[in-house]
Amino acid sequence: MSRSWDKLVQSLIRSGILRSPRVIRAMRMVPRELFLPEDERSYASIDSPLPIGSGQTVSAPHD
């Protein structure tokens, strides 16, 4: 897990958005960048929806 992704997950835990241990574990185990096109991967740790092609987006982590 990248440091920036870990910081985002920690922030979502502190703010009470992430509460389920199972969801927290999944977010730590499965990198968001796996779901992004290569040119969007550097933005994986941003808490915002990101484009994945064909007019679709991957949800923001806080959703």
N, CA, C and O atoms as CSV, one atom per row, in Angstrom:
chain,resi,resn,atom,element,x,y,z
A,1,MET,N,N,0.852,-1.171,0.000
A,1,MET,CA,C,0.000,0.000,0.000
A,1,MET,C,C,0.898,1.233,0.000
A,1,MET,O,O,1.874,1.312,0.746
A,2,SER,N,N,0.546,2.185,-0.847
A,2,SER,CA,C,1.344,3.404,-0.905
A,2,SER,C,C,1.105,4.248,0.349
A,2,SER,O,O,0.058,4.166,0.992
A,3,ARG,N,N,2.079,5.033,0.660
A,3,ARG,CA,C,1.978,5.910,1.841
A,3,ARG,C,C,0.795,6.865,1.716
A,3,ARG,O,O,0.083,7.098,2.692
A,4,SER,N,N,0.580,7.412,0.533
A,4,SER,CA,C,-0.528,8.358,0.357
A,4,SER,C,C,-1.875,7.655,0.499
A,4,SER,O,O,-2.821,8.241,1.025
A,5,TRP,N,N,-1.976,6.396,0.033
A,5,TRP,CA,C,-3.229,5.641,0.192
A,5,TRP,C,C,-3.460,5.340,1.675
A,5,TRP,O,O,-4.581,5.465,2.169
A,6,ASP,N,N,-2.404,4.946,2.381
A,6,ASP,CA,C,-2.511,4.677,3.812
A,6,ASP,C,C,-2.978,5.914,4.560
A,6,ASP,O,O,-3.818,5.820,5.455
A,7,LYS,N,N,-2.441,7.073,4.200
A,7,LYS,CA,C,-2.861,8.327,4.845
A,7,LYS,C,C,-4.344,8.600,4.592
A,7,LYS,O,O,-5.055,9.039,5.496
A,8,LEU,N,N,-4.809,8.345,3.380
A,8,LEU,CA,C,-6.228,8.558,3.069
A,8,LEU,C,C,-7.094,7.597,3.876
A,8,LEU,O,O,-8.097,8.012,4.456
A,9,VAL,N,N,-6.723,6.327,3.920
A,9,VAL,CA,C,-7.495,5.345,4.695
A,9,VAL,C,C,-7.533,5.760,6.167
A,9,VAL,O,O,-8.592,5.720,6.792
A,10,GLN,N,N,-6.396,6.156,6.720
A,10,GLN,CA,C,-6.354,6.606,8.119
A,10,GLN,C,C,-7.259,7.815,8.338
A,10,GLN,O,O,-7.951,7.898,9.353
A,11,SER,N,N,-7.258,8.737,7.407
A,11,SER,CA,C,-8.109,9.918,7.510
A,11,SER,C,C,-9.595,9.532,7.492
A,11,SER,O,O,-10.396,10.085,8.246
A,12,LEU,N,N,-9.949,8.588,6.632
A,12,LEU,CA,C,-11.343,8.146,6.555
A,12,LEU,C,C,-11.760,7.400,7.823
A,12,LEU,O,O,-12.922,7.464,8.224
A,13,ILE,N,N,-10.826,6.699,8.453
A,13,ILE,CA,C,-11.110,6.033,9.727
A,13,ILE,C,C,-11.316,7.081,10.817
A,13,ILE,O,O,-12.293,7.015,11.563
A,14,ARG,N,N,-10.397,8.052,10.916
A,14,ARG,CA,C,-10.499,9.096,11.947
A,14,ARG,C,C,-11.782,9.901,11.828
A,14,ARG,O,O,-12.365,10.306,12.834
A,15,SER,N,N,-12.222,10.134,10.593
A,15,SER,CA,C,-13.426,10.937,10.396
A,15,SER,C,C,-14.712,10.131,10.592
A,15,SER,O,O,-15.811,10.685,10.547
A,16,GLY,N,N,-14.568,8.824,10.810
A,16,GLY,CA,C,-15.735,7.986,11.046
A,16,GLY,C,C,-16.404,7.475,9.781
A,16,GLY,O,O,-17.440,6.816,9.853
A,17,ILE,N,N,-15.827,7.770,8.628
A,17,ILE,CA,C,-16.403,7.297,7.364
A,17,ILE,C,C,-16.170,5.799,7.225
A,17,ILE,O,O,-17.070,5.061,6.825
A,18,LEU,N,N,-14.958,5.351,7.556
A,18,LEU,CA,C,-14.666,3.911,7.536
A,18,LEU,C,C,-14.788,3.386,8.964
A,18,LEU,O,O,-14.067,3.823,9.861
A,19,ARG,N,N,-15.701,2.452,9.160
A,19,ARG,CA,C,-15.899,1.876,10.492
A,19,ARG,C,C,-15.796,0.354,10.499
A,19,ARG,O,O,-15.385,-0.239,11.496
A,20,SER,N,N,-16.159,-0.262,9.414
A,20,SER,CA,C,-16.165,-1.726,9.349
A,20,SER,C,C,-14.749,-2.271,9.218
A,20,SER,O,O,-14.031,-1.909,8.286
A,21,PRO,N,N,-14.339,-3.142,10.145
A,21,PRO,CA,C,-13.002,-3.739,10.027
A,21,PRO,C,C,-12.812,-4.487,8.704
A,21,PRO,O,O,-11.709,-4.500,8.158
A,22,ARG,N,N,-13.853,-5.095,8.195
A,22,ARG,CA,C,-13.742,-5.832,6.925
A,22,ARG,C,C,-13.498,-4.887,5.756
A,22,ARG,O,O,-12.696,-5.186,4.871
A,23,VAL,N,N,-14.184,-3.750,5.749
A,23,VAL,CA,C,-13.991,-2.777,4.672
A,23,VAL,C,C,-12.599,-2.158,4.774
A,23,VAL,O,O,-11.914,-1.978,3.767
A,24,ILE,N,N,-12.192,-1.838,5.989
A,24,ILE,CA,C,-10.858,-1.264,6.193
A,24,ILE,C,C,-9.792,-2.246,5.710
A,24,ILE,O,O,-8.851,-1.855,5.019
A,25,ARG,N,N,-9.937,-3.498,6.069
A,25,ARG,CA,C,-8.976,-4.520,5.636
A,25,ARG,C,C,-8.952,-4.629,4.107
A,25,ARG,O,O,-7.883,-4.717,3.503
A,26,ALA,N,N,-10.127,-4.621,3.494
A,26,ALA,CA,C,-10.199,-4.707,2.027
A,26,ALA,C,C,-9.529,-3.505,1.376
A,26,ALA,O,O,-8.801,-3.653,0.394
A,27,MET,N,N,-9.772,-2.319,1.919
A,27,MET,CA,C,-9.166,-1.123,1.335
A,27,MET,C,C,-7.655,-1.149,1.472
A,27,MET,O,O,-6.942,-0.613,0.624
A,28,ARG,N,N,-7.167,-1.763,2.526
A,28,ARG,CA,C,-5.717,-1.864,2.713
A,28,ARG,C,C,-5.105,-2.952,1.832
A,28,ARG,O,O,-3.929,-2.875,1.478
A,29,MET,N,N,-5.892,-3.958,1.479
A,29,MET,CA,C,-5.360,-5.090,0.711
A,29,MET,C,C,-5.453,-4.916,-0.801
A,29,MET,O,O,-4.610,-5.432,-1.535
A,30,VAL,N,N,-6.463,-4.201,-1.272
A,30,VAL,CA,C,-6.700,-4.090,-2.711
A,30,VAL,C,C,-6.431,-2.655,-3.156
A,30,VAL,O,O,-7.222,-1.761,-2.855
A,31,PRO,N,N,-5.338,-2.422,-3.862
A,31,PRO,CA,C,-5.000,-1.067,-4.292
A,31,PRO,C,C,-6.018,-0.517,-5.296
A,31,PRO,O,O,-6.382,-1.196,-6.256
A,32,ARG,N,N,-6.461,0.690,-5.072
A,32,ARG,CA,C,-7.432,1.335,-5.966
A,32,ARG,C,C,-6.889,1.471,-7.381
A,32,ARG,O,O,-7.649,1.406,-8.347
A,33,GLU,N,N,-5.586,1.657,-7.509
A,33,GLU,CA,C,-5.015,1.859,-8.848
A,33,GLU,C,C,-5.230,0.663,-9.771
A,33,GLU,O,O,-5.153,0.804,-10.991
A,34,LEU,N,N,-5.499,-0.509,-9.204
A,34,LEU,CA,C,-5.796,-1.674,-10.049
A,34,LEU,C,C,-7.046,-1.466,-10.905
A,34,LEU,O,O,-7.213,-2.120,-11.934
A,35,PHE,N,N,-7.917,-0.560,-10.480
A,35,PHE,CA,C,-9.174,-0.318,-11.173
A,35,PHE,C,C,-9.121,0.897,-12.088
A,35,PHE,O,O,-10.125,1.267,-12.696
A,36,LEU,N,N,-7.949,1.516,-12.184
A,36,LEU,CA,C,-7.800,2.754,-12.949
A,36,LEU,C,C,-6.957,2.541,-14.198
A,36,LEU,O,O,-6.051,1.707,-14.213
A,37,PRO,N,N,-7.263,3.307,-15.252
A,37,PRO,CA,C,-6.382,3.294,-16.418
A,37,PRO,C,C,-4.989,3.800,-16.001
A,37,PRO,O,O,-4.860,4.565,-15.045
A,38,GLU,N,N,-3.987,3.378,-16.705
A,38,GLU,CA,C,-2.606,3.716,-16.346
A,38,GLU,C,C,-2.394,5.221,-16.158
A,38,GLU,O,O,-1.682,5.636,-15.243
A,39,ASP,N,N,-3.005,6.037,-17.017
A,39,ASP,CA,C,-2.775,7.484,-16.922
A,39,ASP,C,C,-3.505,8.134,-15.749
A,39,ASP,O,O,-3.315,9.327,-15.513
A,40,GLU,N,N,-4.321,7.407,-15.013
A,40,GLU,CA,C,-5.035,7.932,-13.847
A,40,GLU,C,C,-4.478,7.383,-12.532
A,40,GLU,O,O,-4.873,7.841,-11.460
A,41,ARG,N,N,-3.581,6.423,-12.600
A,41,ARG,CA,C,-3.117,5.732,-11.399
A,41,ARG,C,C,-2.423,6.630,-10.392
A,41,ARG,O,O,-2.482,6.366,-9.191
A,42,SER,N,N,-1.781,7.665,-10.845
A,42,SER,CA,C,-1.101,8.564,-9.899
A,42,SER,C,C,-2.099,9.336,-9.038
A,42,SER,O,O,-1.711,9.942,-8.039
A,43,TYR,N,N,-3.367,9.321,-9.409
A,43,TYR,CA,C,-4.418,10.018,-8.660
A,43,TYR,C,C,-5.191,9.081,-7.733
A,43,TYR,O,O,-6.174,9.503,-7.123
A,44,ALA,N,N,-4.778,7.840,-7.615
A,44,ALA,CA,C,-5.537,6.825,-6.870
A,44,ALA,C,C,-5.811,7.211,-5.423
A,44,ALA,O,O,-6.820,6.788,-4.860
A,45,SER,N,N,-4.941,8.001,-4.810
A,45,SER,CA,C,-5.105,8.363,-3.397
A,45,SER,C,C,-5.914,9.624,-3.176
A,45,SER,O,O,-6.000,10.115,-2.050
A,46,ILE,N,N,-6.505,10.153,-4.228
A,46,ILE,CA,C,-7.344,11.338,-4.107
A,46,ILE,C,C,-8.764,10.886,-3.796
A,46,ILE,O,O,-9.288,9.983,-4.449
A,47,ASP,N,N,-9.384,11.506,-2.806
A,47,ASP,CA,C,-10.737,11.139,-2.401
A,47,ASP,C,C,-11.758,11.796,-3.321
A,47,ASP,O,O,-12.494,12.700,-2.926
A,48,SER,N,N,-11.776,11.317,-4.549
A,48,SER,CA,C,-12.642,11.867,-5.583
A,48,SER,C,C,-12.927,10.771,-6.611
A,48,SER,O,O,-12.095,9.886,-6.809
A,49,PRO,N,N,-14.093,10.818,-7.268
A,49,PRO,CA,C,-14.323,9.865,-8.354
A,49,PRO,C,C,-13.282,10.090,-9.454
A,49,PRO,O,O,-12.864,11.222,-9.697
A,50,LEU,N,N,-12.869,9.014,-10.110
A,50,LEU,CA,C,-11.884,9.118,-11.184
A,50,LEU,C,C,-12.401,8.401,-12.426
A,50,LEU,O,O,-13.077,7.378,-12.317
A,51,PRO,N,N,-12.087,8.930,-13.601
A,51,PRO,CA,C,-12.565,8.306,-14.835
A,51,PRO,C,C,-11.890,6.964,-15.102
A,51,PRO,O,O,-10.689,6.800,-14.884
A,52,ILE,N,N,-12.688,6.009,-15.580
A,52,ILE,CA,C,-12.140,4.695,-15.938
A,52,ILE,C,C,-12.408,4.350,-17.400
A,52,ILE,O,O,-12.118,3.240,-17.848
A,53,GLY,N,N,-12.963,5.310,-18.139
A,53,GLY,CA,C,-13.220,5.104,-19.559
A,53,GLY,C,C,-14.695,4.924,-19.861
A,53,GLY,O,O,-15.489,4.608,-18.975
A,54,SER,N,N,-15.052,5.129,-21.117
A,54,SER,CA,C,-16.433,4.983,-21.601
A,54,SER,C,C,-17.427,5.808,-20.802
A,54,SER,O,O,-18.576,5.403,-20.624
A,55,GLY,N,N,-16.986,6.972,-20.317
A,55,GLY,CA,C,-17.867,7.860,-19.566
A,55,GLY,C,C,-18.186,7.387,-18.155
A,55,GLY,O,O,-19.083,7.931,-17.510
A,56,GLN,N,N,-17.466,6.381,-17.666
A,56,GLN,CA,C,-17.697,5.821,-16.331
A,56,GLN,C,C,-16.621,6.299,-15.364
A,56,GLN,O,O,-15.536,6.717,-15.770
A,57,THR,N,N,-16.949,6.227,-14.065
A,57,THR,CA,C,-15.984,6.579,-13.042
A,57,THR,C,C,-15.929,5.492,-11.971
A,57,THR,O,O,-16.873,4.723,-11.792
A,58,VAL,N,N,-14.795,5.450,-11.264
A,58,VAL,CA,C,-14.682,4.646,-10.056
A,58,VAL,C,C,-15.039,5.617,-8.920
A,58,VAL,O,O,-14.614,6.772,-8.927
A,59,SER,N,N,-15.807,5.145,-7.968
A,59,SER,CA,C,-16.295,5.997,-6.886
A,59,SER,C,C,-15.159,6.560,-6.047
A,59,SER,O,O,-14.063,6.002,-5.998
A,60,ALA,N,N,-15.446,7.680,-5.387
A,60,ALA,CA,C,-14.521,8.225,-4.410
A,60,ALA,C,C,-14.448,7.260,-3.231
A,60,ALA,O,O,-15.449,6.629,-2.893
A,61,PRO,N,N,-13.288,7.134,-2.602
A,61,PRO,CA,C,-13.156,6.209,-1.466
A,61,PRO,C,C,-14.145,6.464,-0.332
A,61,PRO,O,O,-14.535,5.527,0.363
A,62,HIS,N,N,-14.554,7.704,-0.137
A,62,HIS,CA,C,-15.477,7.978,0.968
A,62,HIS,C,C,-16.912,7.574,0.671
A,62,HIS,O,O,-17.739,7.587,1.582
A,63,ASP,N,N,-17.243,7.216,-0.572
A,63,ASP,CA,C,-18.623,6.830,-0.920
A,63,ASP,C,C,-18.977,5.457,-0.439
A,63,ASP,O,O,-20.098,4.998,-0.656
